[in-house]
Amino acid sequence: MVRSLLLAAALVAPALSFAGNTTVKGSDTMVVLAQRWAEAWMQKQPSKKVQVTGGGSGTGIAALINGTTEIATASRGMKAEEKAKLPGGAAVETTVARDGVAIYVNAGNPVETLTVEQLKGIYLGDITNWKQVGGKDSRIVLYSRENSSGTYVFVKEHVLGNEDFAPEAQTLPGTAAVVNAVSREKNGIGYGGGAYARGVKELKVEGIAPTKEAVLSGKYPLSRPLFFYTKGAPAGEAREFIDFCLSAAGQKIVSEVGYFPVK
């Protein structure tokens, strides 16, 4: 299943001042979604400004810790050691959407489904040829995300069992770059948010496609929530923005971008 990615230009946030602005930083998976939310919110509230940047879930969480963003977006849960570093209040987690991590292969690849165990073998470097998983006799070309990516952490934890990716895996700086690489490399494989699966083939995992029903029920093995994190309970304009994201209008945008609503 291919879900279209709605492209948008990044809004560049200034270094610190929050006066009159709501700052949102983090997940590459969520950056298009956050930009769409920001655009819609500012149309409704012209006097208010939301500034969105990506960089990865780890980058957003680090910005929350050091006080350079009000809202961190993350495609994985905040770690205990990260929460311990947050000064002046506990991290508050808000689930704002749901996603199924997609496994991308080239459109011409005959493979239709892989098990989690096969994915683990591929990304650990134990399975190196497509014929080992029912494909052609061709070397598998691995594409991965950088370690600041929440999706990288999710796949490492839920597929690799916290083992390290094979050294042959080519690390790319964003999901769009992974999709582009796989679309050009006939023997490639990559992973990322479902909304980015454009121009590539999205594999089933354990025979299950990442449909809305399968992701919301958790039947799809790589289902996950997408988060906002704040330092303490959000207040003021940040609270208003989060409320909008969780409203019917905000959750409609989730579906338009290619993820799945929580409400």
C-alpha positions in Angstrom: 0.0 0.0 0.0 1.3 3.4 -0.9 0.3 6.4 1.1 1.1 9.8 -0.4 3.5 12.2 1.2 2.4 15.8 1.3 5.5 17.9 0.9 6.1 21.2 2.6 9.1 23.5 3.1 10.6 23.5 6.7 9.9 26.6 8.8 13.2 27.6 10.4 13.0 28.3 14.1 15.1 31.0 15.8 17.4 30.0 18.6 15.4 30.7 21.7 12.8 33.3 22.3 9.3 31.8 22.8 7.5 35.1 23.2 4.5 35.0 20.9 5.8 31.8 19.2 5.3 28.1 19.8 8.4 26.1 18.9 8.2 22.5 17.7 11.3 20.4 17.0 12.3 16.8 16.4 11.1 13.8 14.5 11.8 13.7 10.8 8.9 11.3 10.5 6.6 13.9 11.9 8.0 17.1 10.4 5.5 17.3 7.5 2.6 16.5 9.8 3.8 19.2 12.3 4.2 21.7 9.5 0.7 21.0 8.2 -0.7 21.4 11.7 1.2 24.7 12.1 -0.1 26.1 8.8 -3.7 25.2 9.6 -3.4 26.6 13.2 -1.9 29.9 12.0 -4.7 30.3 9.4 -7.2 30.0 12.2 -5.1 32.2 14.6 -3.3 34.8 12.4 -1.8 36.5 15.4 0.0 33.4 16.6 3.1 31.7 15.2 4.3 28.1 15.3 7.8 27.4 14.2 8.7 23.8 13.1 12.0 22.1 12.5 13.1 18.5 12.2 16.5 16.9 12.8 15.3 13.6 14.4 13.6 12.6 17.6 16.8 12.6 19.6 17.5 16.2 18.4 14.1 17.3 19.5 14.3 15.7 22.9 17.8 17.2 23.4 16.3 20.6 22.5 13.5 20.1 25.1 16.1 19.3 27.7 18.3 22.3 27.0 15.3 24.7 26.8 15.4 25.5 23.1 12.0 24.1 22.2 8.6 24.0 23.9 7.4 20.9 22.1 9.6 17.9 21.1 8.2 15.6 18.4 9.2 12.0 18.7 8.5 8.8 16.8 9.8 6.7 19.8 9.3 6.9 23.5 11.5 9.2 25.6 14.1 7.2 27.5 14.3 7.2 31.3 17.8 8.7 31.2 16.5 11.5 28.9 13.6 12.2 31.3 16.1 12.4 34.2 18.0 15.2 32.5 14.9 17.4 32.0 15.2 20.2 34.5 12.3 21.9 36.3 9.5 19.4 35.7 8.6 15.9 34.4 8.2 15.1 30.8 4.6 15.0 29.7 3.9 12.7 26.8 0.9 13.2 24.4 0.1 10.7 21.7 -0.9 12.8 18.7 -1.0 10.2 15.9 -0.2 6.6 15.0 2.0 5.1 12.3 3.2 1.8 11.0 6.9 1.7 10.2 7.0 0.8 6.5 9.6 -1.5 5.0 10.4 -0.1 1.5 11.8 -2.1 -1.4 12.2 -1.1 -5.0 9.0 -1.2 -7.0 10.4 -4.0 -9.2 11.2 -6.3 -6.3 9.1 -9.5 -6.4 9.2 -10.1 -2.6 5.8 -9.3 -1.0 6.3 -10.0 2.7 9.0 -10.6 5.2 8.9 -11.8 8.8 10.4 -9.8 11.6 13.0 -12.5 12.0 14.0 -12.1 8.3 14.2 -8.3 8.7 16.4 -8.8 11.7 18.7 -11.2 9.7 18.8 -8.7 6.8 19.7 -5.7 8.9 22.2 -7.6 11.1 23.9 -8.7 7.8 23.1 -12.4 8.3 20.9 -12.5 5.2 22.7 -10.9 2.3 20.9 -12.1 -0.8 17.3 -11.7 -1.9 17.1 -15.3 -2.9 17.3 -16.2 0.8 13.9 -14.7 1.4 12.2 -15.7 -1.9 13.5 -13.0 -4.2 16.0 -12.9 -7.0 19.7 -13.9 -6.8 20.9 -10.4 -6.0 22.9 -8.9 -3.1 20.7 -6.9 -0.7 21.6 -3.2 -0.4 20.8 -1.8 3.0 19.6 1.7 3.8 19.2 3.0 7.3 18.6 6.2 9.3 21.1 8.1 11.5 21.1 7.2 15.2 19.4 10.4 16.2 16.3 9.2 14.4 13.4 7.8 16.5 12.6 5.4 13.7 16.2 4.1 13.8 15.8 3.5 17.6 12.4 1.8 17.1 13.7 -0.6 14.5 16.8 -1.3 16.5 14.7 -2.2 19.6 11.7 -3.9 17.9 13.4 -5.7 15.0 17.1 -6.1 15.9 16.5 -6.8 19.6 18.9 -3.9 20.4 21.7 -5.4 18.4 23.7 -3.2 16.1 22.9 -2.6 12.4 25.3 -4.3 9.9 28.2 -2.0 9.0 27.2 -2.3 5.4 24.0 -0.4 6.1 24.2 3.0 4.4 23.1 5.7 6.8 21.0 8.5 5.3 19.9 11.8 6.9 16.2 11.6 6.4 13.3 9.3 5.5 12.9 11.0 2.1 16.5 10.2 1.3 15.9 6.5 2.2 12.9 6.4 -0.1 14.8 8.1 -2.9 17.7 5.7 -2.6 15.4 2.6 -2.6 13.5 3.9 -5.6 16.7 4.1 -7.6 18.4 0.9 -6.3 16.6 -2.2 -7.6 18.1 -4.4 -4.8 17.6 -1.8 -2.0 15.7 -2.0 1.3 14.9 0.7 3.7 12.4 1.7 6.4 10.6 4.8 7.6 7.2 6.4 8.3 4.3 5.1 6.2 3.5 8.6 4.8 6.7 8.6 2.9 6.1 5.4 0.9 5.9 7.0 -2.5 7.5 5.6 -5.6 8.6 2.4 -3.7 7.0 -0.9 -2.8 5.8 -1.3 0.8 6.2 -4.8 2.1 3.9 -6.7 4.3 5.4 -7.8 7.6 4.4 -11.3 8.9 1.9 -11.2 6.0 0.2 -8.1 7.3 0.0 -4.7 5.5 0.2 -1.5 7.5 -3.5 -0.6 6.9 -5.4 1.7 9.2 -7.2 -1.2 10.9 -3.9 -3.2 11.3 -2.0 -0.3 12.8 -4.7 1.0 15.1 -5.4 -2.5 16.4 -1.6 -3.2 16.8 -1.9 -6.3 14.5 0.7 -4.8 12.2 4.0 -5.8 14.0 5.7 -2.4 13.5 2.8 -0.2 14.7 3.8 2.7 16.9 2.5 5.9 18.4 3.8 9.4 17.5 4.4 11.8 20.4 4.6 15.3 21.5 6.7 15.9 24.7 6.6 19.0 26.9 8.4 20.0 30.1 5.5 19.7 32.5 1.9 20.2 31.5 1.7 22.4 28.4 0.2 25.9 29.0 -0.7 29.0 27.0 -0.3 28.9 23.3 1.5 25.6 23.3 -1.5 24.0 25.0 -3.8 25.6 22.5 -1.8 24.3 19.6 -1.7 20.8 21.1 -5.5 20.9 21.6 -5.9 21.9 18.0 -3.7 18.9 16.8 -6.0 16.6 18.8 -9.2 18.2 17.6 -11.3 16.8 14.8 -9.7 19.3 12.3 -6.2 18.4 13.5 -6.8 14.6 13.3 -8.2 15.0 9.8 -4.8 16.5 8.8 -3.2 13.3 10.3 -5.2 11.2 7.8 -4.4 13.6 4.9 -0.7 13.4 5.5 -0.8 9.6 5.6 -0.7 8.6 9.2 -3.6 7.4 11.4 -5.6 9.5 13.9 -5.8 8.8 17.6 -9.3 10.2 17.8 
